[in-house]
Amino acid sequence: MNARQRLRYARAMLMAQDRLNLKFGRVIARELKRVSKELAEAYALMQSIPDEVTIRHDVAMQGILTDLAEQTGRKFLSIDLQTSQPLELPTYLEQQVISTLQQNALLVVPEIVSTTVATASGVIAKGLEDGLAPTEIADAVGKRIGGSNATARGMTIARTEVGKAANTATFERADKAADELQDEILVKYEWISTNDGRVRDDHKHANGQIIDRGEKFRVGGEKMRYPQDPRASAKNVVNCRCVMGVIVGEIE
């Protein structure tokens, strides 16, 4: 792809992601607002954070993120990759990809839940230090985790997890198709960024980088299989808007 084609492709992929971001950003925000209310009520009543509240939050987030992974996977297993020939997978391979996405999503749930609890604990500790009454501390917990904070955090989580699932699905789709057609096609991967004012410098420098299948992109000193690789560091993953392009050539 030339520069204009790369930009058009990136925008099409991000538009598809944005629809899912909005949907699941709202769903996650609702869960954060729900647990903020539950944490506040529990503290006002017992001056503690019961394990049951944490467990319910964990179960809810597992359900939300596995659903996010499935819907994103199905979308990006069928989206037009603008390759010279279509890359379609049989149903059993598509299900393998969906399972991989869901397993990846479940790995981040403990961190999300622990962040919620740690935030509440921090508010409680500050309230006690300031000599606030239990009801005042409970109100502060609800405001810190719920409201506009829940909306912003919900969107950050959704954007990151949708992006990871979308790029993983694209990678797995191309990789498995190459395995299925190994005597017919050669597959290469391209890092594509939107190159606007919000793109981090390392990702801007990676734009247009092309690698052979089996190799890794070099991004800010880190090796990555594709944009938002779950194995990469948070600095290269959170809120990333880069996408992976697929180049297909025939074996002569």
Salt bridges, closest charged atoms under 4 A:
GLU31 OE1 - ARG34 NE 2.79
GLU31 OE2 - HIS57 ND1 2.74
GLU38 OE1 - ARG34 NH1 2.55
GLU38 OE2 - ARG56 NH2 2.29
GLU70 OE2 - ARG74 NE 3.29
ASP130 OD2 - LYS126 NZ 2.57
ASP139 OD2 - LYS143 NZ 3.25
GLU161 OE2 - LYS164 NZ 3.10
GLU172 OE1 - LYS176 NZ 3.95
ASP175 OD1 - ARG213 NE 2.64
ASP179 OD1 - ARG213 NH2 2.40
GLU190 OE2 - ARG6 NH1 3.21
ASP196 OD1 - ARG241 NH2 2.70
ASP212 OD1 - LYS188 NZ 3.61
ASP229 OD1 - ARG225 NH2 2.69
